[in-house]
Amino acid sequence: MKKIALIATAAVVLLSGCATTLRSDVTSFNAWSAEARDQSYAFEAPQGADDTLEYRSYQLLVARELDKLGLHQAAEKQPAQLLVGMKFSTIDHPVRILEAQDPFMAGPYWGPGWGRYGWGYSRLGYRPYFYDPFGYGAPVMVTERIKHEYQRQLRITINGTDGRKLYDVTVNNTSRVAATPQVMPALVQSAFTGFPGQNGVPRRVDLELKPQTETAPVAPAKAG
Protein backbone atom coordinates (compact mmCIF):
# COMPACT_ATOMS: atom_id res chain seq x y z
CA MET A 1 0.00 0.00 0.00
CA LYS A 2 2.84 2.38 0.76
CA LYS A 3 4.33 1.72 -2.66
CA ILE A 4 1.00 2.45 -4.36
CA ALA A 5 0.65 5.67 -2.37
CA LEU A 6 4.14 6.79 -3.40
CA ILE A 7 3.40 6.10 -7.07
CA ALA A 8 0.14 8.05 -6.87
CA THR A 9 1.90 11.00 -5.20
CA ALA A 10 4.59 11.05 -7.88
CA ALA A 11 1.94 11.05 -10.60
CA VAL A 12 0.22 14.07 -9.04
CA VAL A 13 3.52 15.96 -8.87
CA LEU A 14 4.25 15.22 -12.53
CA LEU A 15 0.78 16.32 -13.63
CA SER A 16 0.92 19.53 -11.62
CA GLY A 17 4.24 20.42 -13.25
CA CYS A 18 2.93 20.05 -16.81
CA ALA A 19 2.44 23.32 -18.65
CA THR A 20 -0.67 24.00 -20.73
CA THR A 21 0.01 24.82 -24.38
CA LEU A 22 -2.30 27.16 -26.25
CA ARG A 23 -2.47 26.58 -30.01
CA SER A 24 -3.68 29.39 -32.25
CA ASP A 25 -4.22 29.80 -35.99
CA VAL A 26 -2.73 33.10 -37.14
CA THR A 27 -3.14 34.86 -40.49
CA SER A 28 -1.65 38.27 -41.22
CA PHE A 29 -1.45 40.74 -44.09
CA ASN A 30 1.04 43.56 -44.16
CA ALA A 31 2.59 46.40 -46.09
CA TRP A 32 5.17 46.96 -43.37
CA SER A 33 8.36 48.84 -44.10
CA ALA A 34 11.49 49.71 -42.16
CA GLU A 35 10.37 53.33 -42.06
CA ALA A 36 7.54 52.40 -39.71
CA ARG A 37 10.02 51.58 -36.94
CA ASP A 38 10.43 54.16 -34.17
CA GLN A 39 7.14 55.82 -35.07
CA SER A 40 4.57 56.82 -32.48
CA TYR A 41 1.13 55.25 -32.23
CA ALA A 42 -2.19 55.75 -30.50
CA PHE A 43 -4.99 53.29 -29.87
CA GLU A 44 -8.29 53.77 -31.60
CA ALA A 45 -10.89 54.67 -28.98
CA PRO A 46 -13.22 51.73 -28.22
CA GLN A 47 -16.82 52.40 -29.07
CA GLY A 48 -19.86 52.08 -26.82
CA ALA A 49 -20.03 48.82 -24.86
CA ASP A 50 -16.47 47.91 -25.92
CA ASP A 51 -15.05 50.66 -23.71
CA THR A 52 -14.41 48.54 -20.61
CA LEU A 53 -11.58 48.12 -18.15
CA GLU A 54 -11.06 44.63 -19.55
CA TYR A 55 -10.61 46.03 -23.06
CA ARG A 56 -8.10 48.62 -21.89
CA SER A 57 -6.10 46.01 -20.02
CA TYR A 58 -5.74 44.08 -23.29
CA GLN A 59 -4.54 47.28 -24.97
CA LEU A 60 -1.65 47.23 -22.54
CA LEU A 61 -0.74 43.72 -23.68
CA VAL A 62 -0.67 44.97 -27.27
CA ALA A 63 1.43 47.99 -26.23
CA ARG A 64 4.08 45.68 -24.77
CA GLU A 65 4.37 43.82 -28.07
CA LEU A 66 4.55 47.08 -30.03
CA ASP A 67 7.37 48.27 -27.76
CA LYS A 68 9.34 45.17 -28.80
CA LEU A 69 8.94 46.28 -32.43
CA GLY A 70 10.51 49.66 -31.67
CA LEU A 71 7.27 51.64 -31.67
CA HIS A 72 6.33 53.98 -28.85
CA GLN A 73 2.99 55.19 -27.60
CA ALA A 74 2.31 58.88 -28.17
CA ALA A 75 1.88 60.99 -25.09
CA GLU A 76 -1.62 62.14 -24.25
CA LYS A 77 -2.87 64.93 -26.54
CA GLN A 78 0.21 64.50 -28.75
CA PRO A 79 -0.20 63.59 -32.45
CA ALA A 80 0.58 60.01 -33.44
CA GLN A 81 1.80 58.62 -36.74
CA LEU A 82 0.04 55.25 -36.42
CA LEU A 83 -3.37 54.10 -35.20
CA VAL A 84 -3.78 50.70 -33.57
CA GLY A 85 -7.16 48.96 -33.51
CA MET A 86 -8.20 45.84 -31.62
CA LYS A 87 -11.30 43.64 -31.55
CA PHE A 88 -11.92 40.34 -29.80
CA SER A 89 -14.81 37.94 -29.31
CA THR A 90 -15.56 34.79 -27.32
CA ILE A 91 -18.22 32.23 -28.27
CA ASP A 92 -19.16 29.38 -25.95
CA HIS A 93 -19.91 26.11 -27.76
CA PRO A 94 -21.49 23.66 -25.27
CA VAL A 95 -21.33 20.01 -26.38
CA ARG A 96 -23.71 17.44 -24.88
CA ILE A 97 -22.03 14.10 -24.15
CA LEU A 98 -23.92 10.90 -23.26
CA GLU A 99 -22.01 8.01 -21.70
CA ALA A 100 -23.48 4.52 -21.28
CA GLN A 101 -22.10 2.07 -18.71
CA ASP A 102 -23.03 -1.46 -17.67
CA PRO A 103 -23.41 -1.17 -13.88
CA PHE A 104 -22.65 -4.87 -13.40
CA MET A 105 -19.35 -4.91 -15.24
CA ALA A 106 -16.90 -2.03 -15.09
CA GLY A 107 -13.58 -3.80 -15.52
CA PRO A 108 -11.74 -6.33 -17.69
CA TYR A 109 -13.31 -9.78 -18.11
CA TRP A 110 -11.42 -13.05 -18.40
CA GLY A 111 -13.13 -16.29 -19.35
CA PRO A 112 -16.07 -17.66 -21.30
CA GLY A 113 -19.04 -15.67 -22.40
CA TRP A 114 -21.70 -15.25 -25.05
CA GLY A 115 -21.26 -12.59 -27.68
CA ARG A 116 -22.31 -11.72 -31.17
CA TYR A 117 -19.98 -14.41 -32.49
CA GLY A 118 -21.20 -17.21 -30.15
CA TRP A 119 -19.82 -18.89 -27.07
CA GLY A 120 -16.08 -18.83 -26.57
CA TYR A 121 -13.08 -17.80 -24.50
CA SER A 122 -11.07 -14.63 -24.56
CA ARG A 123 -7.66 -14.02 -23.09
CA LEU A 124 -8.54 -10.42 -22.33
CA GLY A 125 -11.54 -8.34 -23.12
CA TYR A 126 -14.32 -6.21 -21.71
CA ARG A 127 -17.57 -7.75 -20.69
CA PRO A 128 -19.82 -5.63 -22.94
CA TYR A 129 -18.13 -7.37 -25.88
CA PHE A 130 -19.11 -10.85 -24.64
CA TYR A 131 -22.26 -9.92 -22.80
CA ASP A 132 -25.54 -8.66 -24.20
CA PRO A 133 -27.18 -6.52 -21.49
CA PHE A 134 -30.44 -6.40 -23.42
CA GLY A 135 -30.65 -10.19 -23.68
CA TYR A 136 -30.33 -10.56 -19.93
CA GLY A 137 -32.47 -7.55 -19.09
CA ALA A 138 -29.68 -5.75 -17.24
CA PRO A 139 -30.10 -1.96 -16.99
CA VAL A 140 -27.67 0.37 -18.71
CA MET A 141 -26.66 3.51 -16.84
CA VAL A 142 -26.57 6.64 -19.02
CA THR A 143 -24.93 9.77 -17.70
CA GLU A 144 -24.98 13.19 -19.33
CA ARG A 145 -22.38 15.92 -19.08
CA ILE A 146 -21.76 19.18 -20.88
CA LYS A 147 -18.32 20.00 -22.25
CA HIS A 148 -17.67 23.65 -23.05
CA GLU A 149 -15.36 24.73 -25.85
CA TYR A 150 -14.60 28.42 -26.19
CA GLN A 151 -13.90 29.82 -29.63
CA ARG A 152 -12.00 33.10 -29.52
CA GLN A 153 -10.92 35.54 -32.20
CA LEU A 154 -8.55 38.47 -31.83
CA ARG A 155 -7.92 41.00 -34.59
CA ILE A 156 -5.30 43.74 -34.43
CA THR A 157 -4.72 46.40 -37.08
CA ILE A 158 -2.02 49.03 -37.51
CA ASN A 159 -2.76 51.86 -39.92
CA GLY A 160 -1.12 55.17 -40.74
CA THR A 161 -2.97 58.30 -39.72
CA ASP A 162 -2.95 59.10 -43.44
CA GLY A 163 -5.06 56.00 -44.14
CA ARG A 164 -2.27 53.59 -45.14
CA LYS A 165 -2.95 49.94 -44.22
CA LEU A 166 0.20 48.52 -42.65
CA TYR A 167 -0.65 45.43 -40.61
CA ASP A 168 -3.78 43.31 -40.16
CA VAL A 169 -3.63 40.07 -38.17
CA THR A 170 -6.32 37.65 -37.03
CA VAL A 171 -5.81 35.03 -34.31
CA ASN A 172 -8.28 32.16 -33.91
CA ASN A 173 -8.21 29.79 -30.96
CA THR A 174 -10.48 27.10 -29.53
CA SER A 175 -9.85 25.81 -26.02
CA ARG A 176 -11.63 24.65 -22.87
CA VAL A 177 -10.32 27.58 -20.84
CA ALA A 178 -13.33 29.59 -19.70
CA ALA A 179 -11.57 32.79 -18.61
CA THR A 180 -10.65 35.09 -21.49
CA PRO A 181 -8.12 37.10 -19.40
CA GLN A 182 -6.20 33.86 -18.85
CA VAL A 183 -5.63 33.22 -22.56
CA MET A 184 -5.45 36.78 -23.92
CA PRO A 185 -1.72 37.30 -23.18
CA ALA A 186 -0.91 34.26 -25.33
CA LEU A 187 -3.29 35.37 -28.10
CA VAL A 188 -1.73 38.82 -28.25
CA GLN A 189 1.77 37.36 -28.31
CA SER A 190 0.69 34.98 -31.09
CA ALA A 191 -0.47 37.97 -33.15
CA PHE A 192 3.10 39.32 -33.24
CA THR A 193 5.07 36.06 -33.37
CA GLY A 194 7.18 36.12 -36.54
CA PHE A 195 6.12 39.71 -37.25
CA PRO A 196 5.18 40.80 -39.86
CA GLY A 197 4.88 37.32 -41.42
CA GLN A 198 4.01 36.23 -44.96
CA ASN A 199 0.92 37.77 -46.50
CA GLY A 200 -2.12 35.54 -46.22
CA VAL A 201 -0.20 32.43 -45.16
CA PRO A 202 -1.91 30.74 -42.19
CA ARG A 203 0.42 29.47 -39.49
CA ARG A 204 0.13 27.63 -36.20
CA VAL A 205 1.56 29.22 -33.08
CA ASP A 206 1.97 27.20 -29.88
CA LEU A 207 2.65 29.13 -26.69
CA GLU A 208 2.77 28.11 -23.06
CA LEU A 209 -0.23 29.29 -21.10
CA LYS A 210 1.24 30.83 -17.97
CA PRO A 211 -0.81 31.25 -14.78
CA GLN A 212 -1.64 34.83 -13.88
CA THR A 213 -0.02 35.99 -10.67
CA GLU A 214 -0.85 39.66 -10.75
CA THR A 215 -3.35 42.09 -12.17
CA ALA A 216 -2.06 44.13 -15.09
CA PRO A 217 -2.45 47.91 -14.91
CA VAL A 218 -4.99 49.49 -17.19
CA ALA A 219 -3.83 51.29 -20.31
CA PRO A 220 -5.60 54.54 -21.15
CA ALA A 221 -7.55 54.55 -24.41
CA LYS A 222 -6.33 57.00 -27.00
CA ALA A 223 -8.71 58.86 -29.23
CA GLY A 224 -8.29 58.26 -32.92
Summary of the structure (lengths in Angstrom):
residues: 224
radius of gyration: 26.8
end to end distance: 67.4
largest distance: 85.8
contacts: 569
relative contact order: 0.26
helix: 26%
strand: 41%
